[in-house]
Each structure stands twice: as C-alpha cells, then as structure tokens.
C-alpha cells in the first residue's frame, strides 16, 4: 500500500511569516508528485506537478522542492497572507496508469 | 466556466434509497475519476475511466456503479444507500500525458440518514 505522509497536520502562522511543510513518500517506483491547495467547499486547485529529482517549482509566493531519492517534498510559502489559509494536499503517482494517492493534508491558518 | 462540474452539491437522503451524482467536464480530457473523502479525511480513488472504459476499480461495494455515457461525463450511481456512505465525493478529470494535472470538481456532500 502506497503511503503518503504529510506534516504537520495543522499549522497556525502570523500574517507575514514564512512557513513550510513536508510530504514524505516511498522513494521506490516514483513517477510524479502533485501539490494541491484546497479550500473547503471548493475544488482542490493544482499547484505543482513535479517529476524529476531536484525539481524546484515556483508560483508567486509558493514554491516546492522534490527529493525522490530520499522520498520527500517541501512546500514553502513566503510572507503568508490570510488568503493562503487552506489545506495543502500532496499526492503521489507511482506510474503513468495509476491514480493519485493523497496524503491527509496540512491545514494552514494565517492569522491577520 | 466551470471545468469539472458535479451535481448535486449537497444531498441528504434516507438509508436504502438509490441516488446518483452527475459529473461533466468541458476540458476535453480522456480520463475521468471518482474520489471519496473518507472519515479520516483522505481522498481515495474509487473509479477511473479512460475514453468511456473502466480502467481502475478500487475495492468499493458493488452498490456503487459508475456510468460513462460519453467521454465528457462520468456519473456515479449508488444503490441501497447505507449510513457509512455519507462522505464527500469528488469527480475529477485529466489528460493522458506525462505529468498530467488532475482537475477536480467542488465535491458532492452526501449525507445518509
């Protein structure tokens, strides 16, 4: 069974702080890692798809890194804003034909 | 324009009833999915269809039956609803390409009473 772990489970930060959280996964049979941002009652929104070891991706104040050899990815948010409050989901795919396996997510609350 | 739309968004129904959740995508994707958010808040795959053909069918009760009338639609029928079926069900779609992003609907909140 493919196991995707995310930590911490929840996080509270002050507006303006930078923060990061972790996604861990089995390093064998890696195909792609996805990050999603999910606000309650809305669609999970795709942030990044990462496929290569050492990948770094950036979208505005949010960036992510990938280490497939040791089986982890970090998501960074620089200068957190209240609108960044959401659950951030990491999902792994271990081949082109298999579905995404999701972690439980990290719930971020940014306090103004 | 909603890329992946599912209806209804909220559904409250009694045990034993049969209900359907509809899903449509206007992205031209070949693959569609149903995911369930379980009680532990995991999003878990239920079914995956590629060009109207079932390619993944995870271990779900056979009371759940997906139907894909065409490439843009994947409906979920649930027979003889049970209390444990209460969950949020997400429809999604993706192109068949390396590194493909999966696009999700907003979810359908099903409550069985």
Interface residues (C-beta under 8 A of the other chain):
Chain A: X32 X34 X36 X41 X42 X43 X44 X46 X49 X51 X89 X91 X96 X97 X98 X99 X100 X101 X102 X103 X104 X105
Chain B: X4 X33 X40 X41 X42 X43 X44 X45 X48 X55 X56 X90 X98 X99 X100 X101 X102 X103 X104 X105 X106 X107
